[in-house]
Amino acid sequence: MSYDAIVYLFVFLPVSLVLYQLTPRRHRWKTLLAESGVFFWMLSGMRILWLLGAGLLTHCTGIWLAWLRTREKEMLAGEEDREQKKQIKQLYQKNRRRVLALGVVLLLAVLISMKYHNFFVRSLDMLPFRLPLPVAPEERNIILPVGISFYTLQAIGYMADVYWGKNAPEEKPGRTLLFLGFFPQIMEGPICRWSDTADRLFAGEPLQGRNLSEGYVRIFWGLFKKKIVADRLAVPVAAIFDNYTQYSGVLIAVGAVAYTVQLYMEFSGCMDIIIGSGKLFGVCLPENFRQPFCARSAAEFWRRWHITLGTWFKTYIFYPVSMSSLVKRWNQFGRKHLGKEAAQLGVAGLALFPVWLCNGLWHGPRWSYIFYGMYYFALIFAGEAVKPLRRNVLSVCHINEDSRYWRIVQTAKTWGIIFVGELFFRADGLRAGISMFGSLFRDFGVRRLWDGTLLDLGLGKADLAAVAGGCLIAAVVGHILERRPDAQERLAAAPTPLRWAVYYGLILSVVLFAAYGDGYQAVDMIYAGF
């Protein structure tokens, strides 16, 4: 049962809303927990035990960390000697660090053993020599629990925040489990922090008319992007990437662009359905996209694309690495022997490398994903390295960075970076990606764009028109949101005739132009596989 399925939209979600409303307010979070359990069971069956185990481990780790902090305060309250106080603080700091490390290692051990075991086995087989292992590892048939990559990161973030004292641990294990497994977000995120959703999840607010209208509008906007554009583009994208040896030049470029659009429309559309579903219950999930194609650099693109994943990496990897003893020693050495700018560049490299390595690995056990992470690491690091030179060149050439001309040039450059990156991301392995990239420079053949070749990729003229129209509407809406971030609130406050004209137009467009019916095969949600 996916978020765009009829059974979810017209059976599970309405029934969940009714049961939630009928439940007494103080018990409504329990209803949400039960509904989330049923949803996860329908998706994964007995693999719900992995989610329960992760929830219990996360809860116990948080309680343990809080107990150590309380115990430390008690010990310090009865101690007068300053040196003894220092030793007590160091002891309990070390104990808390060990508890946090234990919780994180156990969570990651489960994730790695299930998601990456076969990847490691295949990688060992690729080595030109055999490692002297006592037992030769073998591939296993492993079916991953839905959402394991998402709820594992949420669990680690929760434990780290308790360790840092940013939030108190939850005393009820059921609430911790609901935070990790809230059904609208379990499959694709967004990756939330405790402070993002906890208060609303447990408040038990009654259903409200405004939340229902705004939530369903957001759901239909997501269906518009997924059903009209993304699901149609899945056909030519599969045709090109699955048979890339038969194509070259402009058709490979078309495949890269089409997949980028498909991925954005699919993922952001599912996020709209997810955020809309949460809104129905009064739970405001964090935004995961902010007009990423308006970005003028690779770094800005990732501040706008999959925002919660980027925020997680920045908070729990980038900052801790930046403050680590290794980086501090390098900073001191670099400033002394190489200068301030070189030292700062080294710090950026040391902190960015694990972020982008983990970004690639998080998406899946494939070398092409690791290459994808390193691709953005190299680009962003290079951008930091040439910043002084770039400033000087712009100054010498009298180029205003805020001018419309320069913004267009920078945005076009960023689009090229994005399309190439997504080509490698979608390719069936790193070798296939390299081969497809090389094909861009052979027999480009622009004429294939209008000689009817595109119609041989699985979409007719009507489908191409629907895709073009959907992309145009999404681009206009994105432009409006970029200029007026409060556009959704302004629409909600607009006169009733105008507001409902937009609502009915959106609903009718999904009903009339969505990809469904005879011959249509439902397209799986892309990010649910990560």
RODO-2510 file (C-alpha; in nm, 4 decimals, decimal comma):
residues 530
     n   res          X          Y          Z
     1     m     0,0000     0,0000     0,0000
     2     s     0,1694     0,3170    -0,1219
     3     y     0,0678     0,6748    -0,0451
     4     d    -0,0783     0,7254    -0,3916
     5     a    -0,2835     0,4031    -0,3820
     6     i    -0,6629     0,4196    -0,3799
     7     v    -0,6816     0,1988    -0,0713
     8     y    -0,4643     0,4475     0,1215
     9     l    -0,6350     0,7647     0,0001
    10     f    -0,9969     0,6536     0,0131
    11     v    -1,0027     0,3771     0,2741
    12     f    -0,7127     0,3777     0,5198
    13     l    -0,6779     0,7556     0,5576
    14     p    -1,0502     0,8362     0,6012
    15     v    -1,0984     0,5470     0,8466
    16     s    -0,7932     0,6639     1,0412
    17     l    -0,9355     1,0157     1,0625
    18     v    -1,2716     0,8911     1,1898
    19     l    -1,1147     0,6648     1,4542
    20     y    -0,8824     0,9446     1,5625
    21     q    -1,1713     1,1878     1,6066
    22     l    -1,3849     0,9351     1,7984
    23     t    -1,1038     0,8643     2,0457
    24     p    -1,0891     1,0722     2,3675
    25     r    -0,8305     1,3466     2,3325
    26     r    -0,5773     1,2104     2,5814
    27     h    -0,5739     0,8739     2,4042
    28     r    -0,5566     0,9975     2,0463
    29     w    -0,1813     0,9468     2,0226
    30     k    -0,2462     0,5809     2,1019
    31     t    -0,4885     0,5644     1,8108
    32     l    -0,2215     0,7118     1,5849
    33     l     0,0228     0,4524     1,7173
    34     a    -0,2217     0,1680     1,6476
    35     e    -0,2950     0,3019     1,2984
    36     s     0,0774     0,3312     1,2300
    37     g     0,1266    -0,0268     1,3458
    38     v    -0,1491    -0,1520     1,1143
    39     f    -0,0031     0,0461     0,8243
    40     f     0,3468    -0,0920     0,8811
    41     w     0,2096    -0,4455     0,9232
    42     m     0,0302    -0,4180     0,5901
    43     l     0,3580    -0,3154     0,4275
    44     s     0,6088    -0,5435     0,5988
    45     g     0,4293    -0,8082     0,8048
    46     m     0,6489    -0,9572     1,0769
    47     r     0,9321    -0,7191     0,9882
    48     i     0,7493    -0,4760     1,2134
    49     l     0,9580    -0,6399     1,4861
    50     w     1,2624    -0,4513     1,3575
    51     l     1,0793    -0,1215     1,4055
    52     l     0,9650    -0,2274     1,7536
    53     g     1,3210    -0,3249     1,8426
    54     a     1,4599     0,0051     1,7167
    55     g     1,1946     0,1950     1,9122
    56     l     1,2675     0,0075     2,2354
    57     l     1,6440     0,0515     2,1957
    58     t     1,6021     0,4234     2,1248
    59     h     1,3724     0,4704     2,4229
    60     c     1,5975     0,2812     2,6673
    61     t     1,9073     0,4651     2,5469
    62     g     1,7380     0,7996     2,6051
    63     i     1,6262     0,6976     2,9548
    64     w     1,9757     0,5680     3,0363
    65     l     2,1399     0,8920     2,9198
    66     a     1,8990     1,1005     3,1281
    67     w     1,9604     0,8804     3,4335
    68     l     2,3363     0,9331     3,4000
    69     r     2,2873     1,3089     3,3768
    70     t     2,0632     1,3079     3,6861
    71     r     2,3093     1,0883     3,8744
    72     e     2,5923     1,3251     3,7850
    73     k     2,4015     1,6215     3,9269
    74     e     2,3380     1,4305     4,2488
    75     m     2,7055     1,3455     4,2846
    76     l     2,8130     1,7023     4,2177
    77     a     2,5622     1,8444     4,4659
    78     g     2,7268     1,6629     4,7543
    79     e     3,0864     1,7353     4,6562
    80     e     3,2904     2,0363     4,7674
    81     d     3,6325     1,9579     4,6226
    82     r     3,6826     2,1244     4,2832
    83     e     3,9204     1,8605     4,1522
    84     q     3,6827     1,5856     4,2556
    85     k     3,3979     1,7612     4,0765
    86     k     3,6064     1,7727     3,7619
    87     q     3,6744     1,4003     3,7822
    88     i     3,3043     1,3261     3,8362
    89     k     3,2107     1,5317     3,5289
    90     q     3,4717     1,3550     3,3180
    91     l     3,3574     1,0132     3,4390
    92     y     2,9907     1,0716     3,3647
    93     q     3,0695     1,2423     3,0347
    94     k     3,2634     0,9319     2,9334
    95     n     2,9808     0,7039     3,0478
    96     r     2,7208     0,9014     2,8521
    97     r     2,9407     0,8904     2,5455
    98     r     2,9703     0,5137     2,5780
    99     v     2,5952     0,4701     2,6143
   100     l     2,5309     0,6866     2,3088
   101     a     2,7937     0,4959     2,1114
   102     l     2,6351     0,1652     2,2142
   103     g     2,2895     0,2735     2,0970
   104     v     2,4196     0,4139     1,7680
   105     v     2,6382     0,1102     1,6962
   106     l     2,3516    -0,1331     1,7592
   107     l     2,1183     0,0603     1,5277
   108     l     2,3802     0,0882     1,2557
   109     a     2,4789    -0,2769     1,2944
   110     v     2,1222    -0,3818     1,2107
   111     l     2,1018    -0,1397     0,9176
   112     i     2,4414    -0,2371     0,7765
   113     s     2,3928    -0,6108     0,8176
   114     m     2,0557    -0,6001     0,6407
   115     k     2,1096    -0,3327     0,3771
   116     y     2,4795    -0,3607     0,2933
   117     h     2,5788    -0,7240     0,3620
   118     n     2,5434    -0,8410     0,0030
   119     f     2,7164    -0,5280    -0,1258
   120     f     3,0209    -0,6000     0,0913
   121     v     3,0259    -0,9631    -0,0203
   122     r     3,0169    -0,8659    -0,3878
   123     s     3,2827    -0,5994    -0,3296
   124     l     3,5115    -0,8581    -0,1666
   125     d     3,4662    -1,0853    -0,4658
   126     m     3,5826    -0,8026    -0,6933
   127     l     3,9193    -0,7770    -0,5167
   128     p     4,2168    -0,9169    -0,7128
   129     f     4,3226    -1,1079    -0,4003
   130     r     4,1514    -1,3013    -0,1249
   131     l     4,1418    -1,1665     0,2279
   132     p     4,2409    -1,4203     0,4967
   133     l     3,8953    -1,4411     0,6552
   134     p     3,8137    -1,7308     0,8908
   135     v     3,4738    -1,7754     0,7217
   136     a     3,3985    -1,6752     0,3639
   137     p     3,0890    -1,4472     0,3661
   138     e     2,8035    -1,5404     0,1373
   139     e     2,5168    -1,3417    -0,0070
   140     r     2,1830    -1,3693     0,1704
   141     n     1,8262    -1,3187     0,0561
   142     i     1,7299    -1,0202     0,2711
   143     i     1,4006    -0,8306     0,2539
   144     l     1,4409    -0,4920     0,4185
   145     p     1,1780    -0,3518     0,6539
   146     v     1,0101    -0,0520     0,4960
   147     g     1,1617     0,2789     0,5997
   148     i     1,4593     0,1326     0,7893
   149     s     1,6985     0,3982     0,6558
   150     f     1,4618     0,6779     0,7588
   151     y     1,3682     0,5648     1,1090
   152     t     1,7290     0,4661     1,1872
   153     l     1,8449     0,8239     1,1249
   154     q     1,5553     0,9602     1,3316
   155     a     1,6448     0,7271     1,6171
   156     i     2,0126     0,8283     1,6103
   157     g     1,9147     1,1955     1,6031
   158     y     1,6832     1,1475     1,9017
   159     m     1,9555     0,9775     2,1083
   160     a     2,2139     1,2418     2,0160
   161     d     1,9762     1,5239     2,1125
   162     v     1,9128     1,3620     2,4494
   163     y     2,2890     1,3181     2,4928
   164     w     2,3481     1,6859     2,4161
   165     g     2,0613     1,7879     2,6453
   166     k     1,8596     1,9464     2,3627
   167     n     1,5466     1,7597     2,4684
   168     a     1,4411     1,5484     2,7635
   169     p     1,3838     1,1765     2,7001
   170     e     1,0290     1,0557     2,6515
   171     e     0,9075     0,8489     2,9461
   172     k     0,6488     0,6443     2,7540
   173     p     0,7961     0,3943     2,5062
   174     g     0,4807     0,4075     2,2944
   175     r     0,5362     0,7749     2,2248
   176     t     0,8966     0,7130     2,1222
   177     l     0,7717     0,4437     1,8868
   178     l     0,5069     0,6751     1,7389
   179     f     0,7735     0,9398     1,6769
   180     l     0,9776     0,6866     1,4776
   181     g     0,6884     0,5143     1,2995
   182     f     0,4172     0,7767     1,2356
   183     f     0,2515     0,6205     0,9321
   184     p     0,2477     0,9154     0,6874
   185     q     0,6271     0,9466     0,7044
   186     i     0,7512     0,5910     0,7646
   187     m     0,8194     0,5087     0,3971
   188     e     0,9914     0,8210     0,2626
   189     g     1,0436     1,0606     0,5508
   190     p     1,0801     1,3495     0,6055
   191     i     1,3496     1,2774     0,8632
   192     c     1,2257     1,4600     1,1721
   193     r     1,3830     1,5671     1,4969
   194     w     1,1910     1,5247     1,8204
   195     s     1,1326     1,8997     1,8413
   196     d     0,9792     1,9018     1,4921
   197     t     0,6747     1,6837     1,5565
   198     a     0,6532     1,5493     1,9127
   199     d     0,4279     1,8202     2,0558
   200     r     0,1721     1,7930     1,7766
   201     l     0,1804     1,4131     1,7659
   202     f     0,0825     1,3852     2,1305
   203     a    -0,1432     1,6919     2,1622
   204     g    -0,4512     1,5044     2,0433
   205     e    -0,6047     1,8144     1,8842
   206     p    -0,9456     1,7517     1,7248
   207     l    -0,9809     1,7562     1,3482
   208     q    -1,0230     2,1083     1,2120
   209     g    -1,1823     2,2218     0,8885
   210     r    -0,8861     2,4307     0,7794
   211     n    -0,6401     2,1471     0,8408
   212     l    -0,8607     1,9096     0,6434
   213     s    -0,8960     2,1434     0,3446
   214     e    -0,5283     2,2401     0,3364
   215     g    -0,4219     1,8806     0,3898
   216     y    -0,6312     1,7427     0,1052
   217     v    -0,5237     2,0233    -0,1283
   218     r    -0,1624     1,9335    -0,0549
   219     i    -0,2397     1,5648    -0,1162
   220     f    -0,3968     1,6382    -0,4552
   221     w    -0,1058     1,8630    -0,5501
   222     g     0,1234     1,5693    -0,4776
   223     l    -0,0973     1,3376    -0,6833
   224     f    -0,0849     1,5917    -0,9672
   225     k     0,2950     1,5816    -0,9791
   226     k     0,3263     1,2062    -0,9398
   227     k     0,0352     1,0778    -1,1476
   228     i     0,0436     1,3250    -1,4341
   229     v     0,4183     1,3737    -1,4759
   230     a     0,6356     1,1306    -1,2798
   231     d     0,4515     0,8069    -1,3581
   232     r     0,4415     0,8890    -1,7301
   233     l     0,8108     0,9753    -1,7434
   234     a     0,8942     0,6405    -1,5835
   235     v     0,8249     0,4743    -1,9217
   236     p     1,0801     0,6585    -2,1436
   237     v     1,3314     0,6750    -1,8574
   238     a     1,3231     0,2962    -1,8203
   239     a     1,3457     0,2527    -2,1985
   240     i     1,6622     0,4644    -2,2212
   241     f     1,8424     0,3512    -1,9061
   242     d     1,7620    -0,0187    -1,9493
   243     n     1,8779    -0,0147    -2,3131
   244     y     2,1417     0,2582    -2,3010
   245     t     2,3720     0,0792    -2,5458
   246     q     2,1154     0,1429    -2,8187
   247     y     2,1176     0,5189    -2,7666
   248     s     2,3696     0,7973    -2,7732
   249     g     2,3959     1,1731    -2,7793
   250     v     2,0768     1,3676    -2,7409
   251     l     1,8657     1,0670    -2,6317
   252     i     2,0992     0,9975    -2,3382
   253     a     2,0668     1,3658    -2,2481
   254     v     1,6888     1,3352    -2,2765
   255     g     1,7033     1,0350    -2,0439
   256     a     1,9088     1,2254    -1,7856
   257     v     1,6762     1,5266    -1,7936
   258     a     1,3629     1,3107    -1,7928
   259     y     1,4836     1,1107    -1,4945
   260     t     1,5710     1,4268    -1,3015
   261     v     1,2206     1,5615    -1,3633
   262     q     1,0660     1,2233    -1,2803
   263     l     1,2618     1,1963    -0,9557
   264     y     1,1703     1,5473    -0,8459
   265     m     0,8030     1,5152    -0,9374
   266     e     0,7811     1,1717    -0,7770
   267     f     0,9685     1,2482    -0,4554
   268     s     0,8340     1,5983    -0,4006
   269     g     0,4856     1,4764    -0,4977
   270     c     0,5034     1,1982    -0,2383
   271     m     0,6281     1,4548     0,0138
   272     d     0,3213     1,6663    -0,0602
   273     i     0,0960     1,3647     0,0021
   274     i     0,2864     1,2841     0,3230
   275     i     0,2853     1,6403     0,4568
   276     g    -0,0812     1,6740     0,3594
   277     s    -0,1643     1,3499     0,5416
   278     g     0,0063     1,4768     0,8551
   279     k    -0,1740     1,8110     0,8227
   280     l    -0,5106     1,6332     0,8375
   281     f    -0,4246     1,5310     1,1958
   282     g    -0,2800     1,8723     1,2795
   283     v     0,0801     1,7444     1,2590
   284     c     0,3056     1,9827     1,0647
   285     l     0,5870     1,7760     0,9159
   286     p     0,8958     1,9700     0,8016
   287     e     0,9293     2,0660     0,4367
   288     n     1,1691     1,8567     0,2295
   289     f     1,1932     2,0724    -0,0844
   290     r     1,2254     2,4425    -0,1525
   291     q     1,2338     2,5042    -0,5293
   292     p     1,5660     2,3191    -0,5810
   293     f     1,5900     2,4108    -0,9504
   294     c     1,6212     2,7769    -0,8560
   295     a     1,9602     2,6972    -0,7013
   296     r     2,2698     2,8702    -0,8392
   297     s     2,5268     2,6199    -0,7106
   298     a     2,5564     2,2557    -0,6143
   299     a     2,5743     2,3487    -0,2457
   300     e     2,2579     2,5585    -0,2686
   301     f     2,0835     2,2797    -0,4587
   302     w     2,1367     2,0465    -0,1634
   303     r     2,0102     2,3089     0,0777
   304     r     1,6855     2,2996    -0,1206
   305     w     1,6647     1,9269    -0,2111
   306     h     1,5821     1,6602     0,0512
   307     i     1,6243     1,9278     0,3150
   308     t     1,5707     1,7046     0,6171
   309     l     1,8385     1,4576     0,5069
   310     g     2,0846     1,7408     0,4513
   311     t     1,9960     1,8924     0,7877
   312     w     2,0509     1,5550     0,9558
   313     f     2,3958     1,5144     0,7993
   314     k     2,4892     1,8697     0,8905
   315     t     2,3747     1,8336     1,2515
   316     y     2,4971     1,4839     1,3348
   317     i     2,8016     1,4401     1,1083
   318     f     2,9324     1,7721     0,9760
   319     y     2,9274     1,9653     1,3039
   320     p     3,0638     1,6823     1,5251
   321     v     3,3456     1,6162     1,2763
   322     s     3,4199     1,9897     1,2577
   323     m     3,4602     1,9960     1,6366
   324     s     3,6630     1,6734     1,6595
   325     s     4,0184     1,6680     1,7903
   326     l     4,1542     1,5595     1,4500
   327     v     4,0083     1,8623     1,2757
   328     k     4,1176     2,0961     1,5549
   329     r     4,4763     1,9654     1,5277
   330     w     4,4709     2,0133     1,1530
   331     n     4,3351     2,3674     1,1936
   332     q     4,6182     2,4584     1,4284
   333     f     4,8784     2,3011     1,2017
   334     g     4,7324     2,4555     0,8861
   335     r     4,7081     2,8066     1,0260
   336     k     5,0680     2,7870     1,1448
   337     h     5,2280     2,6410     0,8313
   338     l     4,9879     2,7016     0,5403
   339     g     4,7838     3,0076     0,6253
   340     k     4,4282     3,0779     0,7353
   341     e     4,2530     3,0108     0,4032
   342     a     4,4305     2,6777     0,3450
   343     a     4,3488     2,5695     0,7003
   344     q     3,9806     2,6554     0,6558
   345     l     3,9731     2,4695     0,3252
   346     g     4,1228     2,1633     0,4940
   347     v     3,8643     2,1799     0,7715
   348     a     3,5866     2,1994     0,5120
   349     g     3,7282     1,8981     0,3271
   350     l     3,7656     1,6866     0,6401
   351     a     3,4104     1,7643     0,7504
   352     l     3,2467     1,7377     0,4070
   353     f     3,4024     1,4062     0,3039
   354     p     3,2194     1,1830     0,5574
   355     v     2,8967     1,3733     0,4907
   356     w     2,8991     1,2972     0,1193
   357     l     3,0324     0,9462     0,1616
   358     c     2,7422     0,8729     0,3975
   359     n     2,5021     1,0512     0,1625
   360     g     2,5984     0,8162    -0,1187
   361     l     2,5880     0,5037     0,0996
   362     w     2,2558     0,6038     0,2574
   363     h     2,0846     0,5875    -0,0807
   364     g     2,1812     0,2261    -0,1255
   365     p     2,4500    -0,0415    -0,1556
   366     r     2,5802     0,0496    -0,5003
   367     w     2,9080     0,1968    -0,6223
   368     s     2,7137     0,4365    -0,8427
   369     y     2,5571     0,5875    -0,5294
   370     i     2,8988     0,6237    -0,3668
   371     f     3,0243     0,7906    -0,6846
   372     y     2,7188     1,0190    -0,6700
   373     g     2,8132     1,1285    -0,3186
   374     m     3,1777     1,1822    -0,4138
   375     y     3,0667     1,3742    -0,7245
   376     y     2,8937     1,6348    -0,5099
   377     f     3,1763     1,6324    -0,2555
   378     a     3,4259     1,7173    -0,5293
   379     l     3,2050     1,9919    -0,6722
   380     i     3,1251     2,1560    -0,3396
   381     f     3,4857     2,1282    -0,2176
   382     a     3,6105     2,2754    -0,5454
   383     g     3,3598     2,5571    -0,5061
   384     e     3,5038     2,6370    -0,1635
   385     a     3,8602     2,6191    -0,3010
   386     v     3,8041     2,8670    -0,5844
   387     k     3,5965     3,1164    -0,3840
   388     p     3,8822     3,3722    -0,3506
   389     l     3,9688     3,3416    -0,7202
   390     r     3,6033     3,3654    -0,8147
   391     r     3,5567     3,6848    -0,6131
   392     n     3,8614     3,8411    -0,7790
   393     v     3,7497     3,7467    -1,1304
   394     l     3,3999     3,8853    -1,0735
   395     s     3,5491     4,2053    -0,9361
   396     v     3,7916     4,2478    -1,2275
   397     c     3,5159     4,1768    -1,4829
   398     h     3,2713     4,4065    -1,2988
   399     i     3,0076     4,1332    -1,2775
   400     n     2,7274     4,1855    -1,0302
   401     e     2,6406     3,8487    -0,8736
   402     d     2,2824     3,9628    -0,8166
   403     s     2,2212     4,0631    -1,1773
   404     r     1,9580     3,8682    -1,3688
   405     y     2,2047     3,7691    -1,6413
   406     w     2,4508     3,6185    -1,3941
   407     r     2,1738     3,4385    -1,2042
   408     i     2,0596     3,2758    -1,5296
   409     v     2,4152     3,1664    -1,6123
   410     q     2,4674     3,0202    -1,2640
   411     t     2,1299     2,8449    -1,2645
   412     a     2,1961     2,6928    -1,6087
   413     k     2,5360     2,5695    -1,4879
   414     t     2,3733     2,4127    -1,1835
   415     w     2,1149     2,2379    -1,4015
   416     g     2,3982     2,0785    -1,5984
   417     i     2,5564     1,9580    -1,2740
   418     i     2,2252     1,8150    -1,1548
   419     f     2,1482     1,6326    -1,4806
   420     v     2,4914     1,4683    -1,4951
   421     g     2,4671     1,3653    -1,1304
   422     e     2,1243     1,2097    -1,1775
   423     l     2,2461     1,0232    -1,4861
   424     f     2,5006     0,8397    -1,2693
   425     f     2,2441     0,8033    -0,9900
   426     r     1,9909     0,6279    -1,2136
   427     a     2,2356     0,4244    -1,4232
   428     d     2,2469     0,0509    -1,3590
   429     g     2,5908     0,0560    -1,2003
   430     l     2,8961     0,2795    -1,2240
   431     r     3,0201     0,1268    -1,5498
   432     a     2,6855     0,1899    -1,7130
   433     g     2,6923     0,5490    -1,5889
   434     i     3,0399     0,6082    -1,7324
   435     s     2,9342     0,4535    -2,0630
   436     m     2,6205     0,6713    -2,0807
   437     f     2,8183     0,9818    -1,9939
   438     g     3,0603     0,9043    -2,2760
   439     s     2,7666     0,8583    -2,5133
   440     l     2,6713     1,2216    -2,4612
   441     f     2,9690     1,3169    -2,6751
   442     r     2,9053     1,0725    -2,9619
   443     d     2,6587     1,1278    -3,2472
   444     f     2,4592     1,3870    -3,0571
   445     g     2,1943     1,4122    -3,3326
   446     v     1,9696     1,6991    -3,2248
   447     r     1,7338     1,6086    -3,5109
   448     r     1,6082     1,3129    -3,3056
   449     l     1,4147     1,5595    -3,0919
   450     w     1,1692     1,6250    -3,3755
   451     d     1,1979     1,3344    -3,6195
   452     g     0,9594     1,1106    -3,4216
   453     t     1,2241     0,9148    -3,2304
   454     l     1,0873     1,0372    -2,8963
   455     l     0,7534     0,8737    -2,9762
   456     d     0,9293     0,5344    -2,9889
   457     l     1,0141     0,5568    -2,6175
   458     g     0,6672     0,4581    -2,4973
   459     l     0,4768     0,7872    -2,4770
   460     g     0,2350     0,9181    -2,7364
   461     k     0,1706     1,2803    -2,8239
   462     a    -0,1103     1,3117    -2,5693
   463     d     0,1142     1,1788    -2,2913
   464     l     0,3963     1,4136    -2,3901
   465     a     0,1493     1,7035    -2,3881
   466     a     0,0285     1,6052    -2,0396
   467     v     0,3886     1,5881    -1,9147
   468     a     0,4735     1,9252    -2,0692
   469     g     0,1600     2,0855    -1,9260
   470     g     0,2211     1,9376    -1,5812
   471     c     0,5829     2,0562    -1,5796
   472     l     0,4765     2,4054    -1,6880
   473     i     0,2178     2,4308    -1,4097
   474     a     0,4658     2,2984    -1,1514
   475     a     0,7255     2,5503    -1,2723
   476     v     0,4789     2,8387    -1,2413
   477     v     0,3769     2,7293    -0,8896
   478     g     0,7437     2,6943    -0,7950
   479     h     0,8178     3,0429    -0,9265
   480     i     0,5292     3,1853    -0,7235
   481     l     0,6484     3,0075    -0,4077
   482     e     1,0045     3,1297    -0,4639
   483     r     0,8862     3,4894    -0,4853
   484     r     0,6112     3,4561    -0,2226
   485     p     0,6851     3,1806     0,0326
   486     d     0,3503     3,2555     0,1981
   487     a     0,1534     3,1796    -0,1206
   488     q    -0,0203     2,8781     0,0373
   489     e    -0,1418     3,0876     0,3285
   490     r    -0,2540     3,3612     0,0884
   491     l    -0,4530     3,1056    -0,1120
   492     a    -0,6175     2,9754     0,2069
   493     a    -0,7215     3,3329     0,2891
   494     a    -0,8398     3,4122    -0,0665
   495     p    -1,2103     3,4713    -0,1441
   496     t    -1,4123     3,1507    -0,1417
   497     p    -1,4955     3,1451    -0,5174
   498     l    -1,1308     3,1876    -0,6175
   499     r    -1,0059     2,9391    -0,3595
   500     w    -1,2503     2,6668    -0,4560
   501     a    -1,1965     2,7280    -0,8261
   502     v    -0,8300     2,6431    -0,7698
   503     y    -0,9233     2,3417    -0,5556
   504     y    -1,1680     2,1999    -0,8098
   505     g    -0,9280     2,2682    -1,0946
   506     l    -0,6594     2,0703    -0,9161
   507     i    -0,8924     1,7792    -0,8375
   508     l    -1,0327     1,7637    -1,1896
   509     s    -0,6873     1,7747    -1,3463
   510     v    -0,5860     1,4686    -1,1423
   511     v    -0,9086     1,2862    -1,2295
   512     l    -0,8888     1,3673    -1,6014
   513     f    -0,5170     1,3586    -1,6789
   514     a    -0,3561     1,1216    -1,4265
   515     a    -0,1895     0,8073    -1,5615
   516     y    -0,4259     0,5185    -1,4829
   517     g    -0,6647     0,2795    -1,6533
   518     d    -0,6155    -0,0146    -1,8902
   519     g    -0,2519    -0,0884    -1,9618
   520     y    -0,1261     0,1351    -1,6833
   521     q     0,1097    -0,0217    -1,4321
   522     a     0,1503     0,1453    -1,0947
   523     v     0,4988     0,2884    -1,0479
   524     d     0,6653     0,2188    -0,7146
   525     m     0,7760     0,5143    -0,5056
   526     i     1,1460     0,5663    -0,5772
   527     y     1,2626     0,6808    -0,2349
   528     a     1,0724     0,4051    -0,0569
   529     g     1,3464     0,1776    -0,1888
   530     f     1,6240     0,3642    -0,0096
***
